[in-house]
Amino acid sequence: MAAISAIVKTIDQKKRLLVHAVCGAGKTPMLFPGIERALCTQKRVLITTPRADVVRELTVHVKGAFRQTTIVSLFGGSADRLQLGDITISTTHQLIHYRACFDVVFIDEVDAFPYHADRTLHRYVRQAMRTGASLILLSATPSLRNKLLPTVRLMRRYHGFPLPVPRLQIPYTETDVLDWLATHSTKPRLVFVPKVDDLKVWQDVFRQHQLKSETVHAADPDRITKVGQFRQTTGILLTTTILERGVTLVDVQVAVLDADQAFSVAALIQISGRVGRSADFPEGEVVFFANDRSDAMYQAIHQIKQANREGFR
């Protein structure tokens, strides 16, 4: 595969690379040959990402692939804090403690909040890199600045099915949302809202119609447990954009409520990318419920369709 070859070559030549791959393309397994090359040449590897939830998810995959390797996982409250492994998987915040430690650096979800907007976090990454270190950026929604790097593109999911294209519901009512939930009652349903305050509002609406739901947001201390429980059910999980990326849920159906408010193009693309990630369930529905039109909604749909055209060209 061209992406794997480009990653290995970048490591060998100590250069920089952007891997622009759609949600569900299988970015994590693509890293493994490059990581193996780095370890065989006595290089220390860093995989860093802005969000702790993504670190946890990556750690599971990497530990499964490199069972004989020392792997350290760093995020707020982790048991490995201040340690260093042959492979270190870390939030960008935790890199404040490291200086000139890593020969090969992968930045996953490079355009995610807060990394893309916080120059301090960029400095932490630079400080953690040794002179001449290789740098590989990974993103489904790269910024224009990152697109200036040498780039390899993967616009097709690993299982060969296209990205689900969101459906628009403009305007919408509570009844429309309840009907959608009923249509997918045998499947897990992930419902995104713009603000934390909206979580309880919609939970109360669902409760009034005898629909049980759970809520998660960034400051929720129980969110890991709740997401774990949601994986085992066909329930309803109300969430903010904390779950827009870095989580794989089998056969999940997705709704975005008030999609015309506060959601960026990148967020809507990432949210849509939660659907159809499993080879056993490669299809599903994404609905943008809105009361007005927004450029972000239409651009997200346009970019998803464009990626599908390129992926199947």
Phi and psi restraints in degrees (value plus and minus 20) as a CYANA .aco file:
   2 ALA   PHI     -80.8   -40.8
   2 ALA   PSI     -58.4   -18.4
   3 ALA   PHI     -84.4   -44.4
   3 ALA   PSI     -63.5   -23.5
   4 ILE   PHI     -83.9   -43.9
   4 ILE   PSI     -65.1   -25.1
   5 SER   PHI     -80.7   -40.7
   5 SER   PSI     -60.7   -20.7
   6 ALA   PHI     -86.0   -46.0
   6 ALA   PSI     -58.7   -18.7
   7 ILE   PHI     -84.8   -44.8
   7 ILE   PSI     -67.3   -27.3
   8 VAL   PHI     -82.0   -42.0
   8 VAL   PSI     -63.2   -23.2
   9 LYS   PHI     -82.8   -42.8
   9 LYS   PSI     -60.6   -20.6
  10 THR   PHI     -82.3   -42.3
  10 THR   PSI     -59.9   -19.9
  11 ILE   PHI     -86.9   -46.9
  11 ILE   PSI     -63.6   -23.6
  12 ASP   PHI     -82.3   -42.3
  12 ASP   PSI     -58.0   -18.0
  13 GLN   PHI    -114.8   -74.8
  13 GLN   PSI     -19.0    21.0
  14 LYS   PHI      35.5    75.5
  14 LYS   PSI      30.2    70.2
  15 LYS   PHI    -138.0   -98.0
  15 LYS   PSI    -180.9  -140.9
  16 ARG   PHI    -146.6  -106.6
  16 ARG   PSI     132.0   172.0
  17 LEU   PHI    -175.2  -135.2
  17 LEU   PSI     124.1   164.1
  18 LEU   PHI    -128.8   -88.8
  18 LEU   PSI     105.8   145.8
  19 VAL   PHI    -122.5   -82.5
  19 VAL   PSI      85.6   125.6
  20 HIS   PHI    -116.6   -76.6
  20 HIS   PSI      82.2   122.2
  21 ALA   PHI    -149.9  -109.9
  21 ALA   PSI     117.2   157.2
  22 VAL   PHI     -85.5   -45.5
  22 VAL   PSI     139.8   179.8
  23 CYS   PHI     -78.4   -38.4
  23 CYS   PSI     108.2   148.2
  24 GLY   PHI      67.2   107.2
  24 GLY   PSI      -9.1    30.9
  25 ALA   PHI     -95.0   -55.0
  25 ALA   PSI     -36.4     3.6
  26 GLY   PHI      71.7   111.7
  26 GLY   PSI      24.3    64.3
  27 LYS   PHI     -82.0   -42.0
  27 LYS   PSI     -60.2   -20.2
  28 THR   PHI     -81.5   -41.5
  28 THR   PSI     -71.2   -31.2
  29 PRO   PHI     -80.1   -40.1
  29 PRO   PSI     -47.6    -7.6
  30 MET   PHI     -82.9   -42.9
  30 MET   PSI     -45.2    -5.2
  31 LEU   PHI     -95.4   -55.4
  31 LEU   PSI     -43.9    -3.9
  32 PHE   PHI     -81.4   -41.4
  32 PHE   PSI     -63.9   -23.9
  33 PRO   PHI     -81.5   -41.5
  33 PRO   PSI     -57.3   -17.3
  34 GLY   PHI     -86.6   -46.6
  34 GLY   PSI     -61.6   -21.6
  35 ILE   PHI     -82.5   -42.5
  35 ILE   PSI     -63.4   -23.4
  36 GLU   PHI     -81.1   -41.1
  36 GLU   PSI     -62.9   -22.9
  37 ARG   PHI     -80.6   -40.6
  37 ARG   PSI     -63.4   -23.4
  38 ALA   PHI     -82.3   -42.3
  38 ALA   PSI     -65.6   -25.6
  39 LEU   PHI     -84.6   -44.6
  39 LEU   PSI     -57.6   -17.6
  40 CYS   PHI     -87.4   -47.4
  40 CYS   PSI     -42.2    -2.2
  41 THR   PHI    -126.0   -86.0
  41 THR   PSI       3.1    43.1
  42 GLN   PHI      42.3    82.3
  42 GLN   PSI      12.6    52.6
  43 LYS   PHI    -117.5   -77.5
  43 LYS   PSI     124.6   164.6
  44 ARG   PHI    -114.3   -74.3
  44 ARG   PSI     112.7   152.7
  45 VAL   PHI    -128.8   -88.8
  45 VAL   PSI     117.5   157.5
  46 LEU   PHI    -141.3  -101.3
  46 LEU   PSI     109.7   149.7
  47 ILE   PHI    -134.5   -94.5
  47 ILE   PSI      97.5   137.5
  48 THR   PHI    -146.1  -106.1
  48 THR   PSI     130.7   170.7
  49 THR   PHI    -173.8  -133.8
  49 THR   PSI     133.5   173.5
  50 PRO   PHI     -88.8   -48.8
  50 PRO   PSI     -42.0    -2.0
  51 ARG   PHI    -137.3   -97.3
  51 ARG   PSI     116.8   156.8
  52 ALA   PHI     -83.0   -43.0
  52 ALA   PSI     -57.1   -17.1
  53 ASP   PHI     -81.9   -41.9
  53 ASP   PSI     -56.3   -16.3
  54 VAL   PHI     -89.7   -49.7
  54 VAL   PSI     -57.8   -17.8
  55 VAL   PHI     -78.1   -38.1
  55 VAL   PSI     -65.8   -25.8
  56 ARG   PHI     -80.9   -40.9
  56 ARG   PSI     -64.4   -24.4
  57 GLU   PHI     -85.2   -45.2
  57 GLU   PSI     -64.4   -24.4
  58 LEU   PHI     -82.5   -42.5
  58 LEU   PSI     -59.4   -19.4
  59 THR   PHI     -79.6   -39.6
  59 THR   PSI     -61.2   -21.2
  60 VAL   PHI     -80.0   -40.0
  60 VAL   PSI     -66.6   -26.6
  61 HIS   PHI     -87.2   -47.2
  61 HIS   PSI     -64.3   -24.3
  62 VAL   PHI     -88.6   -48.6
  62 VAL   PSI     -61.0   -21.0
  63 LYS   PHI     -83.6   -43.6
  63 LYS   PSI     -53.4   -13.4
  64 GLY   PHI     -88.4   -48.4
  64 GLY   PSI     -49.6    -9.6
  65 ALA   PHI    -110.0   -70.0
  65 ALA   PSI     -47.4    -7.4
  66 PHE   PHI    -145.7  -105.7
  66 PHE   PSI      50.9    90.9
  67 ARG   PHI     -90.3   -50.3
  67 ARG   PSI     -44.8    -4.8
  68 GLN   PHI    -118.5   -78.5
  68 GLN   PSI      -9.4    30.6
  69 THR   PHI    -128.4   -88.4
  69 THR   PSI     125.1   165.1
  70 THR   PHI     -95.4   -55.4
  70 THR   PSI      96.7   136.7
  71 ILE   PHI    -141.9  -101.9
  71 ILE   PSI     107.3   147.3
  72 VAL   PHI    -133.0   -93.0
  72 VAL   PSI     115.9   155.9
  73 SER   PHI    -138.6   -98.6
  73 SER   PSI     100.5   140.5
  74 LEU   PHI    -139.8   -99.8
  74 LEU   PSI     101.6   141.6
  75 PHE   PHI    -178.9  -138.9
  75 PHE   PSI     150.5   190.5
  76 GLY   PHI     -76.6   -36.6
  76 GLY   PSI      99.4   139.4
  77 GLY   PHI      67.8   107.8
  77 GLY   PSI     -18.2    21.8
  78 SER   PHI     -92.9   -52.9
  78 SER   PSI     132.1   172.1
  79 ALA   PHI     -91.4   -51.4
  79 ALA   PSI     -39.8     0.2
  80 ASP   PHI    -109.2   -69.2
  80 ASP   PSI     -12.5    27.5
  81 ARG   PHI     -71.3   -31.3
  81 ARG   PSI     113.3   153.3
  82 LEU   PHI      53.5    93.5
  82 LEU   PSI     -14.6    25.4
  83 GLN   PHI    -109.9   -69.9
  83 GLN   PSI     152.1   192.1
  84 LEU   PHI    -160.4  -120.4
  84 LEU   PSI     108.3   148.3
  85 GLY   PHI    -135.6   -95.6
  85 GLY   PSI     154.9   194.9
  86 ASP   PHI     -81.4   -41.4
  86 ASP   PSI     -57.8   -17.8
  87 ILE   PHI    -141.7  -101.7
  87 ILE   PSI     104.4   144.4
  88 THR   PHI    -134.4   -94.4
  88 THR   PSI     108.2   148.2
  89 ILE   PHI    -134.6   -94.6
  89 ILE   PSI     100.2   140.2
  90 SER   PHI    -165.4  -125.4
  90 SER   PSI     129.5   169.5
  91 THR   PHI     -89.7   -49.7
  91 THR   PSI     135.4   175.4
  92 THR   PHI     -84.7   -44.7
  92 THR   PSI     -48.8    -8.8
  93 HIS   PHI     -83.6   -43.6
  93 HIS   PSI     -59.1   -19.1
  94 GLN   PHI     -88.4   -48.4
  94 GLN   PSI     -35.4     4.6
  95 LEU   PHI     -92.4   -52.4
  95 LEU   PSI     -26.4    13.6
  96 ILE   PHI     -77.5   -37.5
  96 ILE   PSI     -44.2    -4.2
  97 HIS   PHI    -108.9   -68.9
  97 HIS   PSI     -21.0    19.0
  98 TYR   PHI    -141.2  -101.2
  98 TYR   PSI     120.2   160.2
  99 ARG   PHI    -152.8  -112.8
  99 ARG   PSI     103.2   143.2
 100 ALA   PHI      27.9    67.9
 100 ALA   PSI      33.2    73.2
 101 CYS   PHI    -126.3   -86.3
 101 CYS   PSI     -44.4    -4.4
 102 PHE   PHI    -140.5  -100.5
 102 PHE   PSI     118.2   158.2
 103 ASP   PHI    -114.2   -74.2
 103 ASP   PSI     -47.8    -7.8
 104 VAL   PHI    -151.9  -111.9
 104 VAL   PSI     104.0   144.0
 105 VAL   PHI    -144.1  -104.1
 105 VAL   PSI     103.1   143.1
 106 PHE   PHI    -125.7   -85.7
 106 PHE   PSI     106.9   146.9
 107 ILE   PHI    -128.3   -88.3
 107 ILE   PSI      87.6   127.6
 108 ASP   PHI    -109.3   -69.3
 108 ASP   PSI     124.0   164.0
 109 GLU   PHI      35.4    75.4
 109 GLU   PSI      30.0    70.0
 110 VAL   PHI     -82.1   -42.1
 110 VAL   PSI     -44.2    -4.2
 111 ASP   PHI    -121.5   -81.5
 111 ASP   PSI      -1.5    38.5
 112 ALA   PHI    -102.9   -62.9
 112 ALA   PSI     134.2   174.2
 113 PHE   PHI     -91.5   -51.5
 113 PHE   PSI     120.2   160.2
 114 PRO   PHI    -116.0   -76.0
 114 PRO   PSI     -18.8    21.2
 115 TYR   PHI     -79.4   -39.4
 115 TYR   PSI     -65.3   -25.3
 116 HIS   PHI     -84.2   -44.2
 116 HIS   PSI     -42.8    -2.8
 117 ALA   PHI    -128.0   -88.0
 117 ALA   PSI     -19.6    20.4
 118 ASP   PHI    -140.0  -100.0
 118 ASP   PSI      83.1   123.1
 119 ARG   PHI     -86.6   -46.6
 119 ARG   PSI     -44.1    -4.1
 120 THR   PHI     -82.0   -42.0
 120 THR   PSI     -61.3   -21.3
 121 LEU   PHI     -85.5   -45.5
 121 LEU   PSI     -55.0   -15.0
 122 HIS   PHI     -81.5   -41.5
 122 HIS   PSI     -59.9   -19.9
 123 ARG   PHI     -86.2   -46.2
 123 ARG   PSI     -59.5   -19.5
 124 TYR   PHI     -78.1   -38.1
 124 TYR   PSI     -62.8   -22.8
 125 VAL   PHI     -84.2   -44.2
 125 VAL   PSI     -66.5   -26.5
 126 ARG   PHI     -80.3   -40.3
 126 ARG   PSI     -62.2   -22.2
 127 GLN   PHI     -84.6   -44.6
 127 GLN   PSI     -52.3   -12.3
 128 ALA   PHI     -96.6   -56.6
 128 ALA   PSI     -36.0     4.0
 129 MET   PHI    -105.5   -65.5
 129 MET   PSI     120.1   160.1
 130 ARG   PHI     -96.0   -56.0
 130 ARG   PSI     140.1   180.1
 131 THR   PHI     -79.3   -39.3
 131 THR   PSI     110.1   150.1
 132 GLY   PHI      61.0   101.0
 132 GLY   PSI      -7.7    32.3
 133 ALA   PHI     -87.0   -47.0
 133 ALA   PSI     127.7   167.7
 134 SER   PHI     -98.8   -58.8
 134 SER   PSI     125.4   165.4
 135 LEU   PHI    -152.6  -112.6
 135 LEU   PSI     100.6   140.6
 136 ILE   PHI    -141.0  -101.0
 136 ILE   PSI      99.8   139.8
 137 LEU   PHI    -118.6   -78.6
 137 LEU   PSI     120.4   160.4
 138 LEU   PHI    -145.8  -105.8
 138 LEU   PSI     110.5   150.5
 139 SER   PHI    -182.6  -142.6
 139 SER   PSI     125.9   165.9
 140 ALA   PHI    -110.3   -70.3
 140 ALA   PSI     -36.4     3.6
 141 THR   PHI    -157.3  -117.3
 141 THR   PSI      45.0    85.0
 142 PRO   PHI     -88.5   -48.5
 142 PRO   PSI     128.4   168.4
 143 SER   PHI     -96.1   -56.1
 143 SER   PSI     144.9   184.9
 144 LEU   PHI     -80.3   -40.3
 144 LEU   PSI     -56.6   -16.6
 145 ARG   PHI     -82.8   -42.8
 145 ARG   PSI     -64.2   -24.2
 146 ASN   PHI     -90.8   -50.8
 146 ASN   PSI     -46.9    -6.9
 147 LYS   PHI     -87.8   -47.8
 147 LYS   PSI     -31.3     8.7
 148 LEU   PHI     -95.2   -55.2
 148 LEU   PSI     -34.8     5.2
 149 LEU   PHI     -94.8   -54.8
 149 LEU   PSI     139.7   179.7
 150 PRO   PHI     -73.3   -33.3
 150 PRO   PSI     112.4   152.4
 151 THR   PHI    -150.7  -110.7
 151 THR   PSI     119.1   159.1
 152 VAL   PHI    -138.4   -98.4
 152 VAL   PSI     116.0   156.0
 153 ARG   PHI    -135.6   -95.6
 153 ARG   PSI     118.7   158.7
 154 LEU   PHI    -152.3  -112.3
 154 LEU   PSI      82.5   122.5
 155 MET   PHI    -124.9   -84.9
 155 MET   PSI       2.9    42.9
 156 ARG   PHI    -156.5  -116.5
 156 ARG   PSI     119.1   159.1
 157 ARG   PHI     -90.2   -50.2
 157 ARG   PSI     134.4   174.4
 158 TYR   PHI     -79.9   -39.9
 158 TYR   PSI     -49.3    -9.3
 159 HIS   PHI    -108.4   -68.4
 159 HIS   PSI     -22.4    17.6
 160 GLY   PHI      69.6   109.6
 160 GLY   PSI     -24.7    15.3
 161 PHE   PHI    -109.6   -69.6
 161 PHE   PSI     133.1   173.1
 162 PRO   PHI     -91.9   -51.9
 162 PRO   PSI     143.8   183.8
 163 LEU   PHI     -88.0   -48.0
 163 LEU   PSI     116.3   156.3
 164 PRO   PHI     -82.7   -42.7
 164 PRO   PSI     112.1   152.1
 165 VAL   PHI    -112.9   -72.9
 165 VAL   PSI     104.3   144.3
 166 PRO   PHI     -81.4   -41.4
 166 PRO   PSI     126.0   166.0
 167 ARG   PHI    -120.5   -80.5
 167 ARG   PSI     120.1   160.1
 168 LEU   PHI    -115.2   -75.2
 168 LEU   PSI     117.1   157.1
 169 GLN   PHI    -145.3  -105.3
 169 GLN   PSI      78.8   118.8
 170 ILE   PHI    -153.8  -113.8
 170 ILE   PSI     102.6   142.6
 171 PRO   PHI     -97.2   -57.2
 171 PRO   PSI    -195.7  -155.7
 172 TYR   PHI    -162.6  -122.6
 172 TYR   PSI     142.2   182.2
 173 THR   PHI    -147.7  -107.7
 173 THR   PSI     150.6   190.6
 174 GLU   PHI     -76.4   -36.4
 174 GLU   PSI     -58.2   -18.2
 175 THR   PHI     -81.2   -41.2
 175 THR   PSI     -59.2   -19.2
 176 ASP   PHI     -80.4   -40.4
 176 ASP   PSI     -62.4   -22.4
 177 VAL   PHI     -86.4   -46.4
 177 VAL   PSI     -64.2   -24.2
 178 LEU   PHI     -84.0   -44.0
 178 LEU   PSI     -58.3   -18.3
 179 ASP   PHI     -84.8   -44.8
 179 ASP   PSI     -59.6   -19.6
 180 TRP   PHI     -83.8   -43.8
 180 TRP   PSI     -63.6   -23.6
 181 LEU   PHI     -80.7   -40.7
 181 LEU   PSI     -59.8   -19.8
 182 ALA   PHI     -88.4   -48.4
 182 ALA   PSI     -56.9   -16.9
 183 THR   PHI     -80.0   -40.0
 183 THR   PSI     -55.0   -15.0
 184 HIS   PHI    -129.8   -89.8
 184 HIS   PSI      14.5    54.5
 185 SER   PHI     -84.9   -44.9
 185 SER   PSI     -39.0     1.0
 186 THR   PHI    -114.1   -74.1
 186 THR   PSI     -13.0    27.0
 187 LYS   PHI    -147.1  -107.1
 187 LYS   PSI     137.1   177.1
 188 PRO   PHI     -87.4   -47.4
 188 PRO   PSI     117.5   157.5
 189 ARG   PHI    -144.0  -104.0
 189 ARG   PSI     103.4   143.4
 190 LEU   PHI    -127.3   -87.3
 190 LEU   PSI     100.4   140.4
 191 VAL   PHI    -138.6   -98.6
 191 VAL   PSI      95.8   135.8
 192 PHE   PHI    -114.2   -74.2
 192 PHE   PSI     120.5   160.5
 193 VAL   PHI    -148.4  -108.4
 193 VAL   PSI     137.0   177.0
 194 PRO   PHI     -90.6   -50.6
 194 PRO   PSI     -54.1   -14.1
 195 LYS   PHI    -152.4  -112.4
 195 LYS   PSI     135.1   175.1
 196 VAL   PHI     -78.3   -38.3
 196 VAL   PSI     -60.0   -20.0
 197 ASP   PHI     -80.8   -40.8
 197 ASP   PSI     -46.3    -6.3
 198 ASP   PHI     -92.2   -52.2
 198 ASP   PSI     -40.3    -0.3
 199 LEU   PHI     -79.4   -39.4
 199 LEU   PSI     -70.9   -30.9
 200 LYS   PHI     -88.8   -48.8
 200 LYS   PSI     -55.6   -15.6
 201 VAL   PHI     -77.9   -37.9
 201 VAL   PSI     -69.3   -29.3
 202 TRP   PHI     -94.2   -54.2
 202 TRP   PSI     -52.7   -12.7
 203 GLN   PHI     -81.2   -41.2
 203 GLN   PSI     -60.2   -20.2
 204 ASP   PHI     -85.4   -45.4
 204 ASP   PSI     -59.6   -19.6
 205 VAL   PHI     -80.9   -40.9
 205 VAL   PSI     -66.7   -26.7
 206 PHE   PHI     -83.2   -43.2
 206 PHE   PSI     -61.0   -21.0
 207 ARG   PHI     -81.9   -41.9
 207 ARG   PSI     -58.3   -18.3
 208 GLN   PHI     -81.7   -41.7
 208 GLN   PSI     -42.0    -2.0
 209 HIS   PHI    -128.8   -88.8
 209 HIS   PSI       5.8    45.8
 210 GLN   PHI      38.7    78.7
 210 GLN   PSI      13.8    53.8
 211 LEU   PHI    -130.1   -90.1
 211 LEU   PSI      98.7   138.7
 212 LYS   PHI    -103.7   -63.7
 212 LYS   PSI     115.7   155.7
 213 SER   PHI    -162.9  -122.9
 213 SER   PSI     141.2   181.2
 214 GLU   PHI    -139.8   -99.8
 214 GLU   PSI     138.4   178.4
 215 THR   PHI    -144.9  -104.9
 215 THR   PSI     127.5   167.5
 216 VAL   PHI    -161.3  -121.3
 216 VAL   PSI     128.1   168.1
 217 HIS   PHI    -174.9  -134.9
 217 HIS   PSI     155.8   195.8
 218 ALA   PHI     -80.8   -40.8
 218 ALA   PSI     -55.6   -15.6
 219 ALA   PHI    -111.0   -71.0
 219 ALA   PSI     -14.3    25.7
 220 ASP   PHI     -98.4   -58.4
 220 ASP   PSI      93.5   133.5
 221 PRO   PHI     -87.9   -47.9
 221 PRO   PSI     -36.5     3.5
 222 ASP   PHI    -122.9   -82.9
 222 ASP   PSI      -7.2    32.8
 223 ARG   PHI     -85.7   -45.7
 223 ARG   PSI     -53.1   -13.1
 224 ILE   PHI     -84.6   -44.6
 224 ILE   PSI     -63.6   -23.6
 225 THR   PHI     -84.0   -44.0
 225 THR   PSI     -63.6   -23.6
 226 LYS   PHI     -83.7   -43.7
 226 LYS   PSI     -62.8   -22.8
 227 VAL   PHI     -85.6   -45.6
 227 VAL   PSI     -59.8   -19.8
 228 GLY   PHI     -80.2   -40.2
 228 GLY   PSI     -61.6   -21.6
 229 GLN   PHI     -87.6   -47.6
 229 GLN   PSI     -57.9   -17.9
 230 PHE   PHI     -82.9   -42.9
 230 PHE   PSI     -54.0   -14.0
 231 ARG   PHI     -79.9   -39.9
 231 ARG   PSI     -45.3    -5.3
 232 GLN   PHI    -118.0   -78.0
 232 GLN   PSI     -15.1    24.9
 233 THR   PHI    -146.8  -106.8
 233 THR   PSI     157.1   197.1
 234 THR   PHI    -135.3   -95.3
 234 THR   PSI      22.6    62.6
 235 GLY   PHI    -111.8   -71.8
 235 GLY   PSI    -181.8  -141.8
 236 ILE   PHI    -141.2  -101.2
 236 ILE   PSI     107.8   147.8
 237 LEU   PHI    -141.7  -101.7
 237 LEU   PSI      96.0   136.0
 238 LEU   PHI    -108.2   -68.2
 238 LEU   PSI     113.1   153.1
 239 THR   PHI    -167.8  -127.8
 239 THR   PSI     137.4   177.4
 240 THR   PHI    -108.1   -68.1
 240 THR   PSI    -188.9  -148.9
 241 THR   PHI     -91.0   -51.0
 241 THR   PSI     -16.9    23.1
 242 ILE   PHI     -77.1   -37.1
 242 ILE   PSI     -47.8    -7.8
 243 LEU   PHI    -124.3   -84.3
 243 LEU   PSI       0.8    40.8
 244 GLU   PHI     -91.0   -51.0
 244 GLU   PSI     -40.4    -0.4
 245 ARG   PHI    -171.3  -131.3
 245 ARG   PSI     144.0   184.0
 246 GLY   PHI      57.8    97.8
 246 GLY   PSI      -9.9    30.1
 247 VAL   PHI    -154.0  -114.0
 247 VAL   PSI     113.0   153.0
 248 THR   PHI    -132.3   -92.3
 248 THR   PSI     100.5   140.5
 249 LEU   PHI    -143.4  -103.4
 249 LEU   PSI     108.3   148.3
 250 VAL   PHI     -96.3   -56.3
 250 VAL   PSI     108.5   148.5
 251 ASP   PHI      40.4    80.4
 251 ASP   PSI       6.6    46.6
 252 VAL   PHI     -95.9   -55.9
 252 VAL   PSI     125.5   165.5
 253 GLN   PHI    -131.2   -91.2
 253 GLN   PSI     123.3   163.3
 254 VAL   PHI    -145.5  -105.5
 254 VAL   PSI     115.5   155.5
 255 ALA   PHI    -145.7  -105.7
 255 ALA   PSI     121.9   161.9
 256 VAL   PHI    -137.0   -97.0
 256 VAL   PSI      96.2   136.2
 257 LEU   PHI    -112.0   -72.0
 257 LEU   PSI     117.6   157.6
 258 ASP   PHI      34.4    74.4
 258 ASP   PSI      30.1    70.1
 259 ALA   PHI     -85.5   -45.5
 259 ALA   PSI     -35.1     4.9
 260 ASP   PHI    -104.0   -64.0
 260 ASP   PSI     -20.5    19.5
 261 GLN   PHI    -135.8   -95.8
 261 GLN   PSI      98.7   138.7
 262 ALA   PHI      52.3    92.3
 262 ALA   PSI     -26.8    13.2
 263 PHE   PHI    -109.4   -69.4
 263 PHE   PSI     108.4   148.4
 264 SER   PHI    -101.4   -61.4
 264 SER   PSI     148.6   188.6
 265 VAL   PHI     -78.9   -38.9
 265 VAL   PSI     -67.5   -27.5
 266 ALA   PHI     -80.6   -40.6
 266 ALA   PSI     -61.7   -21.7
 267 ALA   PHI     -83.1   -43.1
 267 ALA   PSI     -63.6   -23.6
 268 LEU   PHI     -87.3   -47.3
 268 LEU   PSI     -55.3   -15.3
 269 ILE   PHI     -87.0   -47.0
 269 ILE   PSI     -64.9   -24.9
 270 GLN   PHI     -84.3   -44.3
 270 GLN   PSI     -62.7   -22.7
 271 ILE   PHI     -79.9   -39.9
 271 ILE   PSI     -65.9   -25.9
 272 SER   PHI     -81.1   -41.1
 272 SER   PSI     -51.5   -11.5
 273 GLY   PHI     -91.1   -51.1
 273 GLY   PSI     -24.6    15.4
 274 ARG   PHI     -92.8   -52.8
 274 ARG   PSI     -40.6    -0.6
 275 VAL   PHI    -111.3   -71.3
 275 VAL   PSI     119.7   159.7
 276 GLY   PHI      53.5    93.5
 276 GLY   PSI       5.3    45.3
 277 ARG   PHI    -100.3   -60.3
 277 ARG   PSI     -42.7    -2.7
 278 SER   PHI    -106.2   -66.2
 278 SER   PSI     120.0   160.0
 279 ALA   PHI     -84.4   -44.4
 279 ALA   PSI     -47.2    -7.2
 280 ASP   PHI     -97.3   -57.3
 280 ASP   PSI     -46.5    -6.5
 281 PHE   PHI    -155.4  -115.4
 281 PHE   PSI      53.8    93.8
 282 PRO   PHI    -102.8   -62.8
 282 PRO   PSI     -20.8    19.2
 283 GLU   PHI    -145.9  -105.9
 283 GLU   PSI     145.3   185.3
 284 GLY   PHI     152.6   192.6
 284 GLY   PSI    -197.9  -157.9
 285 GLU   PHI    -135.6   -95.6
 285 GLU   PSI     118.3   158.3
 286 VAL   PHI    -143.1  -103.1
 286 VAL   PSI     108.1   148.1
 287 VAL   PHI    -145.1  -105.1
 287 VAL   PSI     110.3   150.3
 288 PHE   PHI    -117.8   -77.8
 288 PHE   PSI      85.8   125.8
 289 PHE   PHI    -107.6   -67.6
 289 PHE   PSI     104.8   144.8
 290 ALA   PHI    -169.4  -129.4
 290 ALA   PSI     139.2   179.2
 291 ASN   PHI    -128.0   -88.0
 291 ASN   PSI     -20.2    19.8
 292 ASP   PHI    -172.6  -132.6
 292 ASP   PSI     145.3   185.3
 293 ARG   PHI    -106.3   -66.3
 293 ARG   PSI     128.9   168.9
 294 SER   PHI    -158.6  -118.6
 294 SER   PSI     128.2   168.2
 295 ASP   PHI     -78.9   -38.9
 295 ASP   PSI     -57.7   -17.7
 296 ALA   PHI     -81.0   -41.0
 296 ALA   PSI     -62.1   -22.1
 297 MET   PHI     -83.1   -43.1
 297 MET   PSI     -67.2   -27.2
 298 TYR   PHI     -90.7   -50.7
 298 TYR   PSI     -56.2   -16.2
 299 GLN   PHI     -87.3   -47.3
 299 GLN   PSI     -59.0   -19.0
 300 ALA   PHI     -81.1   -41.1
 300 ALA   PSI     -66.7   -26.7
 301 ILE   PHI     -83.2   -43.2
 301 ILE   PSI     -62.2   -22.2
 302 HIS   PHI     -80.8   -40.8
 302 HIS   PSI     -65.8   -25.8
 303 GLN   PHI     -87.4   -47.4
 303 GLN   PSI     -55.5   -15.5
 304 ILE   PHI     -85.6   -45.6
 304 ILE   PSI     -64.7   -24.7
 305 LYS   PHI     -83.3   -43.3
 305 LYS   PSI     -59.7   -19.7
 306 GLN   PHI     -83.5   -43.5
 306 GLN   PSI     -62.1   -22.1
 307 ALA   PHI     -82.6   -42.6
 307 ALA   PSI     -60.4   -20.4
 308 ASN   PHI     -83.3   -43.3
 308 ASN   PSI     -61.4   -21.4
 309 ARG   PHI     -82.3   -42.3
 309 ARG   PSI     -64.9   -24.9
 310 GLU   PHI     -86.7   -46.7
 310 GLU   PSI     -61.1   -21.1
 311 GLY   PHI     -85.3   -45.3
 311 GLY   PSI     -48.4    -8.4
 312 PHE   PHI    -129.0   -89.0
 312 PHE   PSI      -6.8    33.2
